[in-house]
Amino acid sequence: MGPLVEAHGLWLDASLAAPNVPAPFRQSDRLAVGFPTAGLAFDADPHRRVRLSGDVSGISAGRYGYAIESEVAVKVEVVRHLRLVGGFRAFRLRPKLAPDFAVIGLAGPFAGAAVRF
């Protein structure tokens, strides 16, 4: 277990439409933002071909909101230089600019493969 420093980026293309109100409304906007996070990470090797890992990191921007990211994964070396990865990742961003705010959350399983040289 140890400290973790990461950089995250978010590209968002959003729109809001309210066509059934007395004064129809439609607004669109794009947002691109990058920010650092700090937290903890752990790795455990229960078998020479299996690695368990996880992390949690975040940043607070005080009255402007916060971001939190977490991940747990299992990495299995199936043959030399080939590793399969599977796990669960979650990300939550809550930007605030009073009285407006948004909550953006992404979470779900992931899978991948890595070739090591």
C-alpha positions as CSV (number, residue, x, y, z in Angstrom):
1,M,0.0,0.0,0.0
2,G,1.3,3.5,-0.8
3,P,0.5,7.0,-1.9
4,L,-0.9,7.7,-5.4
5,V,-0.9,10.8,-7.6
6,E,-2.8,10.8,-10.8
7,A,-4.0,13.1,-13.6
8,H,-7.5,12.9,-14.9
9,G,-9.2,14.5,-17.9
10,L,-12.9,14.9,-18.8
11,W,-14.4,15.9,-22.1
12,L,-18.1,16.5,-22.0
13,D,-20.5,17.5,-24.7
14,A,-23.9,18.2,-23.0
15,S,-27.3,19.6,-24.0
16,L,-30.5,20.4,-22.2
17,A,-33.9,20.7,-24.0
18,A,-37.3,21.7,-22.6
19,P,-39.6,22.0,-25.6
20,N,-42.9,21.6,-23.7
21,V,-42.7,24.7,-21.5
22,P,-44.3,28.1,-22.3
23,A,-41.0,29.5,-23.5
24,P,-39.2,26.5,-25.2
25,F,-35.6,26.2,-24.1
26,R,-32.5,24.5,-25.6
27,Q,-28.9,24.9,-24.4
28,S,-25.7,23.1,-25.4
29,D,-22.2,23.3,-24.2
30,R,-18.8,21.6,-24.3
31,L,-16.4,21.2,-21.4
32,A,-12.8,20.0,-21.3
33,V,-11.0,20.0,-18.0
34,G,-7.9,18.3,-16.5
35,F,-7.1,17.9,-12.8
36,P,-4.8,16.1,-10.4
37,T,-5.9,13.7,-7.7
38,A,-4.1,12.1,-4.7
39,G,-4.9,9.0,-2.8
40,L,-3.9,5.5,-1.9
41,A,-3.1,2.4,-4.0
42,F,-2.5,-1.2,-3.1
43,D,-1.1,-4.3,-4.8
44,A,-1.1,-7.9,-3.6
45,D,0.4,-11.0,-5.3
46,P,-1.5,-14.1,-4.0
47,H,0.1,-16.2,-6.7
48,R,3.1,-15.6,-9.0
49,R,0.7,-15.1,-12.0
50,V,-2.1,-13.2,-10.2
51,R,-2.0,-9.6,-9.0
52,L,-4.8,-7.9,-7.1
53,S,-4.8,-4.1,-7.2
54,G,-6.9,-1.2,-6.2
55,D,-6.8,2.5,-5.7
56,V,-8.9,5.4,-4.5
57,S,-8.0,9.1,-5.2
58,G,-9.8,12.4,-5.2
59,I,-9.5,16.1,-5.0
60,S,-11.6,18.8,-3.3
61,A,-12.0,22.2,-4.8
62,G,-13.7,23.6,-1.7
63,R,-16.9,25.4,-2.6
64,Y,-16.4,24.6,-6.3
65,G,-16.9,20.8,-5.8
66,Y,-15.0,17.6,-5.8
67,A,-13.9,14.5,-7.8
68,I,-13.4,10.9,-6.6
69,E,-12.1,7.9,-8.6
70,S,-11.7,4.3,-7.5
71,E,-10.8,1.0,-9.1
72,V,-10.3,-2.6,-8.1
73,A,-8.7,-5.1,-10.6
74,V,-7.4,-8.6,-11.0
75,K,-4.5,-9.1,-13.4
76,V,-3.7,-12.6,-14.6
77,E,-0.5,-13.5,-16.5
78,V,-1.9,-16.2,-18.9
79,V,1.4,-16.7,-20.7
80,R,4.8,-15.0,-20.5
81,H,4.4,-11.3,-21.7
82,L,0.5,-11.5,-21.9
83,R,-1.7,-10.3,-19.0
84,L,-5.5,-10.2,-18.9
85,V,-7.1,-7.6,-16.6
86,G,-10.6,-7.3,-15.3
87,G,-12.2,-5.2,-12.6
88,F,-14.6,-2.4,-11.6
89,R,-14.0,1.4,-11.9
90,A,-16.0,4.3,-10.6
91,F,-15.7,8.0,-11.1
92,R,-17.8,10.8,-9.6
93,L,-17.4,14.5,-10.4
94,R,-19.6,17.2,-8.7
95,P,-18.7,20.7,-10.0
96,K,-20.5,23.6,-8.2
97,L,-20.8,27.2,-9.0
98,A,-23.6,28.4,-6.8
99,P,-26.5,28.1,-7.3
100,D,-25.7,25.7,-10.2
101,F,-24.2,22.3,-9.9
102,A,-23.9,19.0,-11.7
103,V,-23.3,15.4,-10.7
104,I,-21.5,13.2,-13.2
105,G,-21.0,9.6,-12.3
106,L,-19.5,6.8,-14.3
107,A,-19.2,3.3,-12.9
108,G,-19.0,-0.3,-14.2
109,P,-16.8,-3.3,-15.1
110,F,-13.9,-3.2,-17.4
111,A,-11.7,-5.7,-19.2
112,G,-8.4,-5.5,-21.0
113,A,-5.2,-7.1,-22.0
114,A,-1.6,-6.0,-21.8
115,V,1.5,-7.2,-23.7
116,R,4.7,-6.8,-21.7
117,F,8.2,-6.6,-23.2
